[in-house]
Amino acid sequence: MKKFIVFFALIAGVFSMSAQRAGEFSMWNNEVSYDINHSGLFLNPTVGLQTGDVEDDFGLSLQLGYRWHIGSGFNWNVLSVGANTGVSNFTDMLDLRFLSGVRYNSPEILAGKSLYADVAFGYNYLTEMEEGGFAYEVGVGVNLNRSVSLGLVWEGSKVSYEDGWYDFSAKWGIVGIRLGLNF
């Protein structure tokens, strides 16, 4: 596990080298470029309602990942690692998530603001059951500036478990408000 964390940190550091040029300042032109399409790390905290084949609850989610700008508004969320859970059953429904997906940022619409849409798919691991399954998310929102976005998201999960005596299948997710922080 330590090797994976070190490897992920190394890859994120290499890919985010272009983010060190954030702001592109020139001594002849005092304007700063706030292009929203850039590569770098992102952090996405989410709050909302956890619902589905579980007891409805106040849901929390946190996601850390690396976003690579491909071009023309398209970005690849190379890898994001996160967790989501409900408040009243915090450790029982702790869902670890490993996702990859795409994000599209529209051109600026009004006063430097633009819209975004993203979709990601991957694997989730439910710690209480020690079983994994399919994870996905779909979101839309507004890029407030180069570093901050605000939007709506659905984070879905599906887990199936079966042995000789017992079959279990559940689908649940969090619908909520996501604050996106881009570094």
Secondary structure as the mmCIF struct_conf table of DSSP 4:
data_model
#
loop_
_struct_conf.conf_type_id
_struct_conf.id
_struct_conf.beg_label_comp_id
_struct_conf.beg_label_asym_id
_struct_conf.beg_label_seq_id
_struct_conf.end_label_comp_id
_struct_conf.end_label_asym_id
_struct_conf.end_label_seq_id
HELX_RH_AL_P HELX_RH_AL_P1 LYS A 2 PHE A 15
HELX_RH_3T_P HELX_RH_3T_P1 SER A 16 ARG A 21
TURN_TY1_P TURN_TY1_P1 ALA A 22 GLY A 23
BEND BEND1 MET A 27 TRP A 28
BEND BEND2 ILE A 36 ILE A 36
STRN STRN1 GLY A 40 GLY A 52
BEND BEND3 ASP A 53 VAL A 54
STRN STRN2 ASP A 57 GLY A 71
TURN_TY1_P TURN_TY1_P2 SER A 72 GLY A 73
STRN STRN3 PHE A 74 GLY A 86
BEND BEND4 VAL A 87 VAL A 87
TURN_TY1_P TURN_TY1_P3 SER A 88 MET A 93
STRN STRN4 ASP A 95 ASN A 105
HELX_LH_PP_P HELX_LH_PP_P1 SER A 106 GLU A 108
STRN STRN5 LEU A 110 LEU A 110
TURN_TY1_P TURN_TY1_P4 ALA A 111 GLY A 112
STRN STRN6 LYS A 113 LYS A 113
STRN STRN7 SER A 114 LEU A 126
TURN_TY1_P TURN_TY1_P5 THR A 127 GLU A 130
STRN STRN8 GLU A 131 ASN A 143
BEND BEND5 ASN A 145 SER A 147
STRN STRN9 VAL A 148 GLU A 162
BEND BEND6 GLY A 164 TRP A 165
STRN STRN10 ASP A 167 ASN A 182
#
